[in-house]
Amino acid sequence: MRIILRPVEDTDLPIFFAQHQDADALWMAAFTPPDPTDEAALVAHWSRLMREPTIIYRTILAGDQVAGSLVFFEMFDQKQVGYWLGRAFWGKGVATQALRLFLAELPERPLYGRTAFDNLGSQRVLQKCGFRLVARETGYANARKAEIGEYVFRLD
Ligand SMILES: CC(C)(COP(=O)(O)OP(=O)(O)OC[C@H]1O[C@@H](n2cnc3c(N)ncnc32)[C@H](O)[C@@H]1OP(=O)(O)O)[C@@H](O)C(=O)NCCC(=O)NCCS
């Protein structure tokens, strides 16, 4: 499948919202917004990301379909990447291909990626792109309503 990244457009946001309603995806990602069903709040948040000059926000196209998104941002004084794919696109190498393309666009190093301790898919995506596990922390995960382990990965 041909994977392309392009800047996020307003018409992508309802698709991202639908992709964020999947219960298994929310459980995997764990560190989610407090109310993932609040479409107005999420769309407003993503609209800010699109317009914030320090943030790089990309739509992943698989063929001509919107497969998900990638984002580069700074948090805890660390430059971070994050991603989310619609469930129909899981298990096909899309996240790995998309993150590789994104990393080629980003000169900043080190780069960090954070996952729930048990989000094996996301951990594998990071490792396949050269990140390695550098810390184990804990944090409150809205989707689990609990403090859980959070793994920190770094790409030097
Ligand atoms: C995690 C996620 C991005 C993985 O995307 P994907 O396109 O299915 O990943 P890939 O196909 O590129 O797979 C990369 C590797 O991870 C493995 N993998 C993918 N999902 C997995 C899972 N649920 N459990 C275990 N391994 C998994 C694949 O087998 C592959 O490893 P391999 O090449 O050694 O076989 C996707 O499931 C997703 O968006 N989930 C919901 C949101 C989320 O968790 N975002 C990340 C928050 S940190």
The ligand as an ORCA input file, in Angstrom:
! r2SCAN-3c Opt
* xyz 0 1
  C      -0.251      1.007     17.695
  C      -0.582      1.244     16.231
  C      -0.085      2.625     15.793
  C       0.145      0.149     15.403
  O      -0.090      0.421     14.026
  P       0.105     -0.703     12.876
  O       0.066     -0.006     11.561
  O      -0.827     -1.824     13.111
  O       1.601     -1.161     13.176
  P       2.528     -1.935     12.113
  O       1.658     -2.764     11.201
  O       3.484     -0.963     11.497
  O       3.266     -2.972     13.067
  C       4.552     -2.745     13.604
  C       4.916     -3.937     14.463
  O       4.092     -3.987     15.616
  C       3.461     -5.254     15.727
  N       2.128     -5.013     16.279
  C       1.181     -4.204     15.777
  N       0.094     -4.225     16.572
  C       0.371     -5.075     17.590
  C      -0.327     -5.506     18.735
  N      -1.576     -5.056     19.010
  N       0.277     -6.361     19.584
  C       1.536     -6.805     19.335
  N       2.272     -6.411     18.268
  C       1.678     -5.591     17.399
  C       3.434     -5.793     14.310
  O       3.352     -7.202     14.293
  C       4.766     -5.275     13.775
  O       5.832     -6.039     14.257
  P       6.655     -7.068     13.324
  O       7.023     -6.315     12.079
  O       7.805     -7.451     14.179
  O       5.675     -8.174     13.037
  C      -2.115      1.119     15.952
  O      -2.578     -0.108     16.459
  C      -2.914      2.229     16.612
  O      -3.053      3.327     16.058
  N      -3.488      1.956     17.813
  C      -4.371      2.879     18.531
  C      -3.716      4.187     18.950
  C      -2.369      4.002     19.613
  O      -2.129      3.091     20.393
  N      -1.469      4.951     19.301
  C      -0.151      4.967     19.882
  C      -0.201      5.593     21.228
  S       1.395      5.516     22.017
*
